[in-house]
Amino acid sequence: MKSFDLAEEQMGVRVSIVRGGSSKGLYFLENDLPPAGAMRDAILKKAMGTPDVMQIDGLGGTHLITSKIAIVGPSQRDDADVDYTFAQAEIDRDVIDYSGNCGNISAGVGPFAIDAGLVRPMEPTTVVRIHNTNTGKIVVAHVPVKSGRARVVGSLAIAGVPGTGAEVFMDYSGSIGAKTGKALPTGAANEAINLEDGRSLQVSIVDVANTCVFVRAEDLGLRGDELPDEFNTDVQLVSLMREIRGKAAVRLGFTSEWKNVDQQSPFLPFVVFVAPSANYVTYSGQKTKDEDCDFLARLIFMNRMHEAMAGTGSMCIASASRIEGSVVHAVTQADARNRSTLRIGHPNGVMNVHVEAKPSNSHPEGVVFERLGFPRTARKIMDGTVYIPLETIQNV
């Protein structure tokens, strides 16, 4: 990070705004920021405009899926090309969380690294081995390249993003046990969580790409096709999901008391409620037919419903669909359990992911994953300089 004149009122930091999948974030070169710590966090929060529901004094877009950050630099590992740290900036709380990864933002890392000169471009496809520092796992991006730059134009359409783009295939087969080291951290494909109101819920806790706790929509009195505005304004429902997340977090060792989960583990685990496929209307007003998807899934993170589907969440969902006895396996259409393409119905449409697994007695989850990944598109929107008032960091 370059030095600055203390007589100035603001410092400038290079930044790119990149849409990765159905999320959008600020992408920084690691050398342009201070080392991990309070000063770096202060810069990132000010750049995003956190905390403020409007993020009016920063570059954030007032939604969690547009309040994401990628920090990218040369890798310190021999088996990777770049190191990538994901940061989730809260909106209305003074929080930067590094506990998990974001699959959509990950999709922008390969193209960003190629365009920044961190990876040598190879046509027609450049393979970028990405070490995600949050989880310690390697994610492999297959990036289309033309004339030394990551391609943008293509025919792939993904739900939640207008138009089409060049396909970036993200290989997550190396992300099993991303946070805990095990696909089934508690050793069970399903287990009971007892709620404070006396109810008992059957859930599945799975850790692939990011840690998720799965529950059937019908067990919560839900349809499964709820949309973000309906969920986010229901105080009782949000509180219920926080309790489920908190009690799963206790079992995972992420927090010592479920009521403290927002303070001690604000990002993980995600809560995902699932239901059999059905006709529904998407967040953008489009009609989706039940035959277009294999089941419905709604992902909750930081106590809000994802407007589409988290990339890492889709990988955990896909893995759970192959684990016999899990909540997700139970709602997955029988023919889809053996297909390599799984179709997840989320609030803004259908996401296709690739999963191939075969039975294995040597793995606790009963399967070994041979292929696990998803296609995304990514596009750099802006290169520029974000200005940070020096008073933001002078007292850190």
KOLLOSE-625443 format. One record per residue: residue number from 1; residue in one letter; x, y, z of N, C-alpha, C in turn. Coordinates in steps of 0.1 Angstrom, whole numbers, plus 5000, padded with zeros to 4 digits. Layout:
// residues N
  num  residuo    nx    ny    nz   cax   cay   caz    cx    cy    cz
  NUM        A     X     Y     Z     X     Y     Z     X     Y     Z
...
***
This chain:
// residues 396
  num  residuo    nx    ny    nz   cax   cay   caz    cx    cy    cz
    1        M  5009  4988  5000  5000  5000  5000  5009  5012  5000
    2        K  5006  5022  4991  5015  5034  4990  5012  5043  5002
    3        S  5022  5051  5005  5021  5061  5015  5013  5073  5011
    4        F  5009  5081  5020  5001  5093  5017  5005  5105  5025
    5        D  5001  5116  5021  5004  5129  5028  4994  5132  5038
    6        L  4998  5133  5051  4988  5135  5061  4982  5148  5061
    7        A  4987  5157  5053  4981  5170  5051  4968  5169  5042
    8        E  4967  5159  5035  4956  5157  5026  4944  5152  5035
    9        E  4932  5153  5029  4920  5149  5037  4915  5135  5032
   10        Q  4919  5131  5020  4915  5118  5015  4927  5111  5009
   11        M  4926  5098  5009  4936  5089  5002  4928  5081  4991
   12        G  4935  5079  4980  4929  5071  4969  4934  5057  4969
   13        V  4925  5048  4966  4928  5034  4965  4922  5028  4952
   14        R  4931  5021  4944  4926  5016  4932  4915  5005  4935
   15        V  4905  5005  4926  4894  4995  4928  4887  4992  4915
   16        S  4882  4980  4913  4874  4977  4902  4860  4973  4907
   17        I  4850  4976  4900  4836  4971  4903  4834  4960  4892
   18        V  4831  4948  4897  4829  4937  4889  4816  4929  4893
   19        R  4808  4926  4883  4797  4917  4885  4802  4903  4884
   20        G  4801  4895  4894  4804  4881  4894  4792  4873  4896
   21        G  4787  4866  4886  4774  4858  4887  4763  4868  4889
   22        S  4755  4865  4899  4744  4874  4902  4746  4883  4914
   23        S  4759  4885  4917  4764  4894  4928  4773  4905  4921
   24        K  4775  4915  4929  4784  4926  4924  4793  4931  4936
   25        G  4805  4934  4933  4814  4937  4944  4825  4946  4940
   26        L  4833  4950  4950  4845  4958  4948  4857  4948  4948
   27        Y  4865  4949  4938  4877  4940  4937  4889  4948  4939
   28        F  4898  4945  4949  4910  4952  4952  4922  4943  4949
   29        L  4933  4949  4945  4946  4942  4945  4951  4942  4959
   30        E  4956  4930  4964  4960  4929  4977  4971  4940  4981
   31        N  4980  4943  4972  4991  4952  4975  4986  4966  4976
   32        D  4974  4969  4972  4969  4983  4973  4962  4985  4987
   33        L  4961  4975  4995  4955  4976  5008  4965  4973  5019
   34        P  4962  4978  5032  4970  4974  5043  4969  4959  5046
   35        P  4977  4953  5054  4975  4939  5058  4962  4938  5065
   36        A  4958  4925  5067  4946  4922  5074  4946  4928  5088
   37        G  4935  4934  5091  4934  4941  5104  4924  4952  5105
   38        A  4925  4960  5115  4915  4970  5117  4915  4981  5107
   39        M  4928  4985  5102  4929  4996  5093  4923  4991  5079
   40        R  4926  4979  5075  4920  4974  5062  4905  4974  5063
   41        D  4900  4969  5075  4885  4968  5076  4879  4982  5076
   42        A  4885  4992  5082  4880  5005  5081  4879  5011  5067
   43        I  4889  5008  5059  4890  5012  5045  4879  5006  5037
   44        L  4877  4993  5039  4867  4985  5031  4853  4990  5035
   45        K  4850  4992  5048  4837  4996  5052  4834  5010  5046
   46        K  4844  5019  5047  4842  5033  5041  4840  5032  5026
   47        A  4847  5024  5019  4846  5023  5005  4832  5018  5001
   48        M  4826  5009  5009  4813  5004  5006  4802  5013  5011
   49        G  4805  5021  5021  4795  5030  5027  4788  5023  5039
   50        T  4794  5014  5045  4789  5006  5057  4793  5013  5070
   51        P  4785  5014  5080  4771  5010  5081  4761  5021  5077
   52        D  4752  5018  5068  4741  5028  5064  4732  5020  5055
   53        V  4719  5020  5058  4710  5012  5050  4710  5016  5035
   54        M  4714  5029  5032  4714  5034  5019  4728  5033  5013
   55        Q  4738  5031  5021  4753  5031  5017  4755  5043  5009
   56        I  4750  5054  5013  4750  5066  5004  4764  5073  5003
   57        D  4772  5070  5013  4786  5076  5013  4796  5066  5008
   58        G  4792  5056  5000  4802  5047  4995  4796  5040  4982
   59        L  4802  5029  4978  4799  5023  4965  4789  5012  4966
   60        G  4785  5008  4978  4776  4997  4980  4762  5000  4973
   61        G  4755  4989  4971  4742  4990  4964  4730  4987  4972
   62        T  4731  4988  4986  4721  4987  4995  4715  4973  4997
   63        H  4721  4963  4990  4717  4949  4992  4729  4941  4996
   64        L  4727  4930  5003  4739  4922  5006  4746  4916  4994
   65        I  4739  4913  4983  4745  4908  4971  4753  4918  4964
   66        T  4751  4931  4967  4760  4942  4961  4769  4948  4971
   67        S  4771  4942  4983  4779  4947  4993  4790  4937  4996
   68        K  4797  4932  4986  4807  4922  4987  4820  4927  4982
   69        I  4831  4921  4987  4845  4925  4984  4854  4913  4981
   70        A  4862  4915  4971  4872  4905  4968  4886  4912  4968
   71        I  4895  4905  4975  4909  4910  4976  4918  4899  4970
   72        V  4925  4903  4959  4932  4893  4951  4947  4897  4950
   73        G  4955  4887  4950  4969  4889  4949  4976  4876  4945
   74        P  4989  4876  4942  4997  4864  4938  4996  4854  4950
   75        S  4995  4841  4946  4993  4831  4957  5006  4828  4964
   76        Q  5005  4825  4976  5016  4820  4984  5017  4805  4984
   77        R  5008  4799  4977  5008  4784  4976  5013  4780  4962
   78        D  5020  4768  4962  5025  4763  4949  5014  4758  4940
   79        D  5003  4754  4946  4992  4747  4939  4981  4757  4935
   80        A  4984  4770  4936  4974  4780  4932  4981  4792  4925
   81        D  4973  4799  4916  4978  4810  4909  4976  4823  4917
   82        V  4965  4824  4923  4961  4837  4931  4956  4833  4944
   83        D  4958  4842  4954  4951  4842  4966  4939  4851  4966
   84        Y  4928  4847  4971  4915  4855  4970  4909  4855  4984
   85        T  4907  4866  4990  4900  4868  5002  4886  4874  5000
   86        F  4876  4868  5005  4862  4874  5004  4858  4881  5016
   87        A  4852  4892  5015  4847  4900  5026  4833  4904  5024
   88        Q  4824  4901  5033  4810  4905  5033  4808  4917  5042
   89        A  4805  4928  5035  4802  4940  5043  4787  4940  5046
   90        E  4784  4942  5059  4770  4943  5063  4765  4957  5058
   91        I  4752  4959  5058  4747  4971  5053  4744  4981  5065
   92        D  4736  4977  5074  4732  4987  5085  4740  4984  5098
   93        R  4749  4974  5098  4757  4972  5110  4772  4973  5106
   94        D  4780  4977  5116  4794  4980  5114  4802  4967  5114
   95        V  4800  4959  5104  4805  4945  5103  4812  4943  5090
   96        I  4824  4937  5090  4830  4930  5079  4833  4916  5083
   97        D  4828  4907  5075  4829  4893  5079  4837  4885  5069
   98        Y  4847  4877  5074  4856  4869  5065  4854  4854  5067
   99        S  4843  4850  5073  4842  4836  5077  4839  4826  5066
  100        G  4834  4831  5055  4831  4822  5044  4835  4827  5030
  101        N  4831  4820  5020  4834  4824  5006  4821  4828  4999
  102        C  4822  4834  4988  4810  4837  4979  4813  4832  4965
  103        G  4805  4822  4961  4807  4816  4948  4805  4826  4936
  104        N  4795  4835  4937  4793  4844  4926  4805  4854  4925
  105        I  4809  4859  4936  4821  4868  4936  4833  4861  4931
  106        S  4834  4848  4935  4845  4840  4930  4846  4839  4915
  107        A  4834  4839  4909  4834  4838  4894  4841  4850  4887
  108        G  4842  4861  4894  4848  4873  4889  4863  4874  4891
  109        V  4868  4865  4900  4882  4865  4904  4891  4861  4893
  110        G  4888  4851  4886  4897  4847  4874  4898  4857  4864
  111        P  4887  4862  4858  4887  4873  4849  4895  4886  4854
  112        F  4892  4889  4866  4899  4901  4872  4914  4898  4873
  113        A  4918  4886  4877  4933  4883  4878  4939  4883  4865
  114        I  4933  4878  4854  4939  4878  4841  4940  4893  4836
  115        D  4930  4901  4837  4930  4914  4832  4940  4923  4840
  116        A  4943  4919  4853  4952  4927  4861  4967  4922  4859
  117        G  4969  4912  4851  4982  4907  4848  4988  4897  4859
  118        L  4979  4892  4868  4984  4883  4878  4985  4869  4872
  119        V  4978  4866  4861  4978  4853  4855  4980  4854  4840
  120        R  4989  4846  4835  4992  4847  4820  4980  4842  4812
  121        P  4975  4850  4803  4963  4845  4795  4967  4835  4785
  122        M  4959  4825  4784  4960  4814  4774  4947  4813  4766
  123        E  4947  4814  4753  4935  4812  4745  4933  4797  4741
  124        P  4921  4793  4740  4908  4800  4742  4903  4800  4757
  125        T  4910  4792  4765  4905  4791  4779  4917  4791  4788
  126        T  4917  4800  4798  4927  4801  4808  4922  4794  4821
  127        V  4929  4785  4826  4926  4779  4839  4933  4786  4850
  128        V  4924  4792  4860  4930  4799  4871  4927  4792  4884
  129        R  4937  4788  4891  4936  4781  4903  4936  4791  4914
  130        I  4924  4792  4921  4922  4803  4931  4922  4797  4945
  131        H  4931  4802  4953  4932  4798  4967  4923  4807  4975
  132        N  4911  4802  4980  4903  4811  4988  4908  4810  5002
  133        T  4913  4821  5007  4919  4822  5020  4909  4820  5031
  134        N  4897  4823  5029  4887  4822  5039  4885  4807  5044
  135        T  4885  4798  5034  4883  4784  5036  4895  4775  5035
  136        G  4906  4781  5029  4918  4773  5026  4916  4763  5015
  137        K  4905  4764  5007  4902  4755  4996  4906  4761  4983
  138        I  4909  4752  4973  4912  4756  4959  4900  4756  4951
  139        V  4896  4766  4944  4885  4767  4934  4892  4769  4921
  140        V  4887  4762  4911  4893  4763  4897  4884  4770  4888
  141        A  4888  4781  4882  4880  4789  4872  4885  4786  4858
  142        H  4876  4783  4849  4879  4781  4835  4874  4793  4828
  143        V  4883  4802  4824  4879  4815  4819  4882  4816  4804
  144        P  4872  4820  4797  4874  4822  4782  4882  4835  4780
  145        V  4892  4834  4771  4901  4845  4768  4902  4848  4753
  146        K  4903  4861  4750  4905  4865  4736  4914  4878  4736
  147        S  4924  4877  4728  4933  4888  4727  4939  4892  4740
  148        G  4942  4883  4749  4949  4885  4761  4940  4890  4772
  149        R  4927  4891  4770  4917  4896  4780  4906  4886  4782
  150        A  4901  4886  4794  4889  4878  4797  4878  4882  4789
  151        R  4871  4872  4783  4860  4875  4774  4848  4878  4782
  152        V  4839  4887  4776  4827  4892  4782  4815  4887  4774
  153        V  4816  4888  4761  4805  4885  4752  4803  4870  4751
  154        G  4791  4865  4752  4788  4851  4750  4774  4848  4751
  155        S  4770  4835  4751  4756  4831  4749  4750  4826  4762
  156        L  4757  4826  4773  4752  4820  4785  4743  4830  4793
  157        A  4731  4826  4796  4722  4834  4804  4721  4828  4818
  158        I  4721  4836  4828  4719  4831  4842  4708  4839  4848
  159        A  4700  4832  4856  4689  4839  4863  4694  4850  4872
  160        G  4687  4861  4872  4691  4872  4880  4700  4882  4873
  161        V  4704  4880  4861  4713  4889  4854  4707  4891  4840
  162        P  4705  4904  4836  4700  4906  4822  4710  4902  4811
  163        G  4704  4898  4800  4713  4895  4789  4721  4882  4790
  164        T  4731  4881  4782  4740  4869  4782  4755  4873  4783
  165        G  4763  4863  4786  4777  4866  4787  4786  4854  4784
  166        A  4799  4855  4785  4808  4844  4783  4808  4835  4795
  167        E  4808  4822  4793  4807  4812  4804  4820  4811  4811
  168        V  4820  4813  4824  4831  4810  4833  4827  4798  4841
  169        F  4833  4786  4839  4829  4774  4847  4838  4774  4860
  170        M  4830  4773  4871  4837  4772  4884  4837  4758  4890
  171        D  4848  4752  4892  4850  4739  4897  4852  4739  4912
  172        Y  4842  4734  4919  4842  4734  4934  4844  4720  4940
  173        S  4849  4711  4932  4851  4697  4936  4861  4696  4948
  174        G  4869  4707  4950  4879  4706  4961  4874  4714  4973
  175        S  4861  4716  4974  4856  4725  4985  4848  4717  4995
  176        I  4850  4703  4996  4843  4695  5005  4848  4698  5019
  177        G  4839  4701  5029  4843  4704  5042  4851  4717  5043
  178        A  4846  4727  5036  4853  4740  5035  4856  4747  5048
  179        K  4846  4746  5057  4848  4753  5070  4852  4744  5081
  180        T  4846  4732  5081  4848  4722  5092  4857  4711  5089
  181        G  4860  4708  5076  4868  4697  5072  4860  4685  5069
  182        K  4847  4685  5071  4838  4674  5068  4825  4678  5061
  183        A  4821  4670  5051  4808  4673  5045  4796  4673  5054
  184        L  4797  4663  5064  4787  4662  5074  4794  4665  5087
  185        P  4794  4677  5092  4802  4681  5103  4798  4674  5116
  186        T  4785  4671  5118  4780  4665  5130  4780  4650  5128
  187        G  4783  4645  5116  4783  4630  5114  4769  4625  5110
  188        A  4759  4633  5109  4746  4628  5106  4740  4635  5094
  189        A  4733  4627  5086  4726  4633  5074  4714  4641  5078
  190        N  4708  4638  5089  4697  4646  5094  4696  4644  5109
  191        E  4691  4654  5116  4691  4654  5130  4680  4664  5135
  192        A  4677  4664  5147  4666  4673  5153  4672  4685  5159
  193        I  4665  4696  5157  4668  4708  5164  4655  4712  5172
  194        N  4656  4714  5185  4645  4718  5193  4644  4733  5195
  195        L  4632  4738  5191  4630  4752  5192  4625  4756  5205
  196        E  4626  4769  5208  4622  4775  5221  4606  4773  5223
  197        D  4599  4773  5212  4584  4772  5213  4579  4757  5215
  198        G  4589  4748  5216  4585  4734  5219  4585  4725  5206
  199        R  4586  4731  5195  4587  4723  5182  4600  4717  5180
  200        S  4600  4706  5173  4613  4699  5169  4613  4698  5154
  201        L  4624  4703  5148  4626  4703  5134  4637  4693  5130
  202        Q  4634  4686  5118  4645  4678  5113  4653  4687  5103
  203        V  4666  4687  5105  4675  4695  5097  4686  4686  5092
  204        S  4693  4692  5082  4706  4686  5077  4716  4697  5077
  205        I  4728  4694  5083  4739  4704  5084  4750  4698  5075
  206        V  4753  4706  5064  4762  4701  5054  4772  4712  5052
  207        D  4785  4708  5050  4796  4718  5048  4803  4715  5035
  208        V  4798  4721  5024  4805  4721  5011  4805  4735  5005
  209        A  4817  4740  5002  4818  4754  4998  4815  4764  5009
  210        N  4804  4764  5015  4800  4771  5027  4791  4762  5035
  211        T  4790  4764  5048  4782  4756  5057  4767  4760  5056
  212        C  4758  4750  5054  4744  4753  5054  4737  4744  5063
  213        V  4725  4749  5069  4716  4741  5076  4703  4741  5068
  214        F  4699  4729  5064  4687  4727  5056  4675  4723  5064
  215        V  4663  4728  5060  4651  4725  5067  4639  4725  5056
  216        R  4629  4716  5058  4618  4716  5049  4609  4728  5051
  217        A  4605  4734  5040  4596  4746  5041  4583  4742  5048
  218        E  4578  4731  5045  4565  4727  5051  4566  4726  5066
  219        D  4577  4722  5071  4579  4721  5086  4579  4734  5093
  220        L  4581  4745  5085  4581  4759  5090  4568  4766  5087
  221        G  4558  4758  5081  4546  4764  5077  4547  4773  5064
  222        L  4557  4771  5056  4560  4779  5044  4557  4771  5032
  223        R  4555  4778  5021  4552  4771  5008  4565  4767  5001
  224        G  4576  4775  5002  4588  4772  4995  4591  4782  4984
  225        D  4580  4789  4980  4582  4799  4968  4582  4813  4973
  226        E  4584  4815  4986  4584  4829  4992  4595  4837  4985
  227        L  4593  4851  4984  4602  4860  4978  4609  4869  4989
  228        P  4620  4875  4986  4627  4883  4996  4618  4894  5003
  229        D  4610  4901  4996  4603  4912  5003  4593  4906  5013
  230        E  4587  4894  5010  4578  4887  5019  4585  4882  5031
  231        F  4597  4877  5029  4604  4871  5040  4610  4882  5049
  232        N  4617  4892  5043  4625  4901  5050  4617  4910  5059
  233        T  4604  4912  5056  4595  4920  5064  4587  4913  5075
  234        D  4589  4900  5076  4582  4891  5085  4591  4889  5097
  235        V  4589  4897  5108  4598  4898  5119  4598  4884  5126
  236        Q  4587  4877  5127  4587  4864  5134  4594  4854  5126
  237        L  4593  4854  5113  4599  4844  5104  4614  4847  5105
  238        V  4619  4859  5104  4633  4862  5105  4639  4857  5118
  239        S  4631  4859  5129  4636  4855  5142  4637  4840  5143
  240        L  4627  4833  5136  4628  4818  5136  4640  4813  5129
  241        M  4643  4819  5117  4655  4815  5110  4668  4818  5118
  242        R  4668  4829  5125  4679  4832  5134  4681  4821  5144
  243        E  4670  4817  5150  4671  4806  5160  4676  4793  5154
  244        I  4671  4789  5143  4676  4777  5136  4691  4779  5133
  245        R  4695  4790  5128  4709  4792  5124  4718  4792  5137
  246        G  4713  4799  5147  4720  4799  5160  4722  4786  5166
  247        K  4712  4777  5166  4713  4764  5172  4722  4755  5164
  248        A  4721  4757  5151  4731  4749  5143  4745  4754  5145
  249        A  4747  4767  5147  4760  4772  5149  4766  4767  5162
  250        V  4758  4765  5172  4763  4760  5185  4768  4746  5182
  251        R  4761  4737  5175  4766  4724  5172  4778  4724  5164
  252        L  4780  4734  5156  4792  4735  5148  4804  4741  5155
  253        G  4801  4746  5167  4812  4753  5174  4815  4767  5170
  254        F  4806  4773  5162  4807  4787  5157  4804  4797  5167
  255        T  4795  4793  5177  4791  4802  5188  4789  4793  5200
  256        S  4790  4799  5212  4787  4792  5224  4773  4793  5229
  257        E  4766  4803  5224  4752  4805  5228  4744  4809  5215
  258        W  4733  4803  5212  4726  4805  5199  4722  4820  5198
  259        K  4718  4826  5209  4713  4840  5209  4724  4850  5205
  260        N  4737  4845  5205  4748  4854  5202  4753  4852  5188
  261        V  4746  4844  5180  4751  4841  5167  4753  4853  5158
  262        D  4745  4863  5158  4747  4875  5150  4760  4882  5153
  263        Q  4765  4881  5166  4777  4888  5170  4789  4879  5168
  264        Q  4788  4866  5170  4799  4857  5170  4801  4849  5156
  265        S  4790  4848  5149  4791  4841  5136  4781  4847  5126
  266        P  4782  4860  5122  4771  4866  5115  4769  4861  5101
  267        F  4779  4854  5095  4778  4850  5081  4774  4835  5080
  268        L  4780  4826  5087  4777  4812  5086  4771  4807  5099
  269        P  4763  4796  5098  4759  4789  5086  4747  4796  5079
  270        F  4746  4794  5066  4734  4798  5059  4722  4789  5063
  271        V  4710  4794  5063  4698  4786  5064  4692  4785  5050
  272        V  4688  4773  5046  4682  4771  5033  4669  4762  5036
  273        F  4657  4768  5032  4646  4760  5033  4642  4755  5019
  274        V  4638  4743  5018  4636  4736  5005  4622  4730  5004
  275        A  4617  4729  4992  4604  4723  4989  4604  4716  4976
  276        P  4594  4707  4973  4593  4701  4960  4590  4712  4949
  277        S  4593  4709  4937  4592  4718  4926  4577  4722  4925
  278        A  4575  4735  4920  4561  4740  4919  4562  4752  4909
  279        N  4550  4756  4904  4549  4768  4896  4551  4780  4906
  280        Y  4559  4790  4902  4560  4802  4910  4564  4814  4902
  281        V  4562  4826  4907  4566  4838  4901  4578  4843  4907
  282        T  4588  4847  4899  4601  4851  4904  4601  4865  4909
  283        Y  4612  4869  4915  4614  4882  4921  4613  4893  4910
  284        S  4616  4890  4898  4615  4900  4887  4602  4898  4879
  285        G  4593  4890  4884  4579  4889  4879  4578  4879  4868
  286        Q  4588  4871  4865  4587  4860  4855  4580  4848  4861
  287        K  4573  4840  4852  4567  4828  4857  4576  4816  4854
  288        T  4578  4808  4864  4586  4796  4864  4577  4784  4866
  289        K  4578  4774  4857  4570  4762  4858  4576  4751  4866
  290        D  4568  4742  4872  4574  4732  4881  4583  4723  4874
  291        E  4580  4720  4861  4589  4711  4853  4602  4717  4850
  292        D  4604  4730  4852  4617  4736  4849  4627  4735  4860
  293        C  4623  4730  4872  4633  4729  4882  4631  4715  4890
  294        D  4641  4711  4897  4640  4698  4904  4635  4700  4919
  295        F  4636  4712  4924  4630  4715  4937  4632  4730  4939
  296        L  4626  4736  4950  4627  4750  4953  4636  4752  4965
  297        A  4644  4762  4965  4653  4765  4976  4654  4780  4978
  298        R  4653  4784  4991  4654  4798  4995  4666  4799  5005
  299        L  4676  4807  5002  4688  4808  5011  4687  4821  5019
  300        I  4690  4819  5032  4690  4831  5041  4704  4833  5046
  301        F  4709  4845  5045  4722  4848  5051  4721  4862  5057
  302        M  4728  4863  5068  4728  4876  5076  4713  4880  5078
  303        N  4704  4871  5080  4690  4873  5084  4682  4879  5072
  304        R  4687  4878  5060  4679  4883  5048  4679  4871  5038
  305        M  4669  4871  5030  4668  4862  5019  4676  4866  5007
  306        H  4684  4857  5002  4692  4860  4990  4682  4863  4978
  307        E  4684  4873  4970  4675  4876  4959  4676  4866  4948
  308        A  4687  4858  4948  4688  4848  4938  4693  4835  4945
  309        M  4705  4831  4942  4711  4819  4949  4726  4821  4950
  310        A  4731  4820  4962  4746  4821  4964  4752  4809  4957
  311        G  4764  4812  4950  4771  4802  4943  4776  4791  4952
  312        T  4781  4795  4964  4786  4784  4973  4774  4777  4979
  313        G  4763  4784  4981  4751  4778  4986  4746  4767  4976
  314        S  4747  4770  4963  4742  4760  4953  4751  4748  4953
  315        M  4764  4749  4956  4773  4738  4957  4769  4729  4969
  316        C  4766  4735  4980  4762  4728  4992  4748  4721  4990
  317        I  4739  4728  4984  4726  4722  4980  4728  4710  4971
  318        A  4736  4712  4961  4738  4701  4951  4744  4689  4958
  319        S  4754  4691  4967  4760  4680  4974  4750  4673  4983
  320        A  4742  4681  4990  4732  4675  4999  4721  4667  4992
  321        S  4719  4671  4979  4709  4663  4971  4714  4649  4968
  322        R  4726  4646  4970  4732  4633  4967  4735  4625  4980
  323        I  4732  4631  4991  4734  4624  5004  4721  4618  5009
  324        E  4720  4605  5008  4708  4599  5012  4704  4601  5027
  325        G  4692  4605  5029  4687  4608  5043  4687  4622  5046
  326        S  4693  4631  5037  4693  4645  5040  4679  4651  5036
  327        V  4677  4663  5041  4664  4670  5038  4663  4673  5024
  328        V  4675  4677  5017  4675  4681  5003  4672  4668  4995
  329        H  4679  4657  4998  4677  4645  4990  4662  4641  4990
  330        A  4655  4643  5001  4641  4639  5002  4632  4647  4993
  331        V  4635  4660  4990  4626  4668  4982  4631  4668  4967
  332        T  4643  4662  4964  4648  4661  4950  4640  4651  4942
  333        Q  4635  4655  4931  4628  4645  4922  4637  4633  4919
  334        A  4631  4621  4919  4639  4609  4918  4648  4608  4906
  335        D  4643  4613  4894  4651  4612  4882  4663  4622  4883
  336        A  4661  4633  4891  4672  4643  4892  4684  4638  4901
  337        R  4681  4628  4909  4692  4623  4918  4703  4616  4910
  338        N  4700  4612  4898  4711  4605  4890  4715  4614  4878
  339        R  4709  4626  4876  4713  4634  4865  4726  4643  4869
  340        S  4734  4646  4860  4746  4654  4863  4743  4668  4864
  341        T  4731  4673  4858  4727  4687  4859  4715  4687  4869
  342        L  4717  4696  4879  4706  4698  4889  4701  4712  4887
  343        R  4687  4713  4888  4681  4726  4885  4674  4731  4898
  344        I  4680  4742  4903  4675  4747  4916  4666  4759  4914
  345        G  4654  4759  4918  4645  4770  4917  4647  4780  4928
  346        H  4652  4792  4925  4654  4802  4935  4646  4814  4933
  347        P  4646  4824  4941  4637  4836  4939  4637  4843  4926
  348        N  4648  4842  4919  4649  4849  4906  4650  4840  4894
  349        G  4646  4827  4896  4647  4818  4884  4652  4805  4888
  350        V  4659  4799  4878  4664  4785  4880  4679  4785  4877
  351        M  4687  4780  4886  4701  4779  4885  4705  4764  4882
  352        N  4713  4762  4871  4718  4749  4868  4731  4747  4873
  353        V  4733  4736  4881  4746  4732  4886  4750  4718  4882
  354        H  4762  4715  4882  4767  4702  4878  4772  4694  4890
  355        V  4767  4682  4892  4771  4674  4903  4771  4659  4899
  356        E  4782  4652  4901  4783  4638  4898  4789  4631  4910
  357        A  4782  4622  4916  4786  4615  4928  4784  4600  4926
  358        K  4792  4592  4933  4790  4577  4933  4791  4572  4947
  359        P  4784  4561  4950  4784  4556  4963  4798  4552  4968
  360        S  4801  4555  4981  4814  4552  4987  4812  4548  5001
  361        N  4816  4536  5005  4815  4532  5019  4826  4538  5027
  362        S  4836  4544  5021  4848  4550  5028  4845  4564  5032
  363        H  4834  4570  5028  4831  4584  5031  4819  4584  5040
  364        P  4820  4592  5051  4809  4593  5060  4795  4597  5054
  365        E  4796  4605  5044  4783  4609  5037  4778  4599  5027
  366        G  4785  4588  5025  4781  4577  5017  4783  4579  5002
  367        V  4789  4590  4998  4792  4593  4984  4806  4600  4983
  368        V  4811  4599  4971  4823  4607  4967  4819  4615  4955
  369        F  4823  4628  4956  4819  4637  4945  4830  4637  4934
  370        E  4826  4633  4922  4836  4633  4911  4836  4646  4903
  371        R  4824  4653  4903  4823  4666  4896  4814  4675  4904
  372        L  4818  4687  4906  4809  4697  4913  4813  4711  4909
  373        G  4803  4717  4903  4806  4731  4898  4794  4737  4891
  374        F  4796  4750  4887  4785  4757  4881  4790  4767  4871
  375        P  4782  4770  4860  4786  4780  4851  4781  4794  4855
  376        R  4789  4804  4853  4786  4818  4857  4791  4827  4845
  377        T  4786  4839  4846  4792  4849  4837  4798  4860  4847
  378        A  4807  4868  4841  4813  4879  4849  4816  4891  4840
  379        R  4815  4903  4845  4819  4914  4837  4824  4926  4845
  380        K  4836  4931  4841  4841  4942  4848  4833  4954  4844
  381        I  4829  4962  4853  4820  4974  4851  4828  4987  4851
  382        M  4838  4987  4860  4846  5000  4862  4859  4997  4868
  383        D  4869  5004  4863  4882  5006  4870  4883  5020  4874
  384        G  4888  5022  4887  4889  5036  4891  4896  5037  4905
  385        T  4893  5048  4911  4899  5051  4924  4888  5054  4934
  386        V  4888  5048  4946  4878  5051  4956  4886  5059  4966
  387        Y  4879  5070  4971  4886  5079  4980  4881  5077  4994
  388        I  4891  5076  5004  4888  5073  5018  4893  5084  5026
  389        P  4884  5091  5034  4888  5102  5043  4899  5096  5052
  390        L  4909  5104  5054  4920  5099  5063  4916  5098  5077
  391        E  4906  5106  5081  4901  5105  5095  4895  5091  5098
  392        T  4892  5084  5087  4887  5070  5088  4897  5061  5094
  393        I  4909  5063  5091  4920  5054  5096  4930  5059  5106
  394        Q  4930  5073  5108  4940  5079  5116  4938  5074  5131
  395        N  4926  5071  5135  4924  5067  5149  4923  5052  5151
  396        V  4925  5044  5140  4923  5030  5141  4936  5024  5148
***
